[in-house]
């Protein structure tokens, strides 16, 4: 029973866990890029750090959706079998919105401004 509980809990919290990892990663990339006096290369009008953050955002969104699509049918049966997948989907959707919200400034503001 404990294995099933931990697996279910990880499924429910997959979105927020991925969001938290993304949050730490993009702030670390941005902080390291702005703290170093090295020249910042640009491609298509965006610095390398912005491309790294955009790639991390895309990777986080794809991994969140793949985890949800793969595990939504493997949830344990409870009184309402649609509740746990709905809850996991809602948490993943909120986490996806948070990831998008964190990524928007990369496109609108200068990298170390």
Secondary structure, DSSP 8 states (H G I E B T S, - for coil): -HHHHHHHHHHHTHHHHHHHHHHHHHHHHHHHHHHS-S---EETTEEHHHHHHHHHHHHHHHHHHHHHHHHGGGS---SSTTHHHHHHHHHHHHHHHHHHHHHHHHHHS-TT-
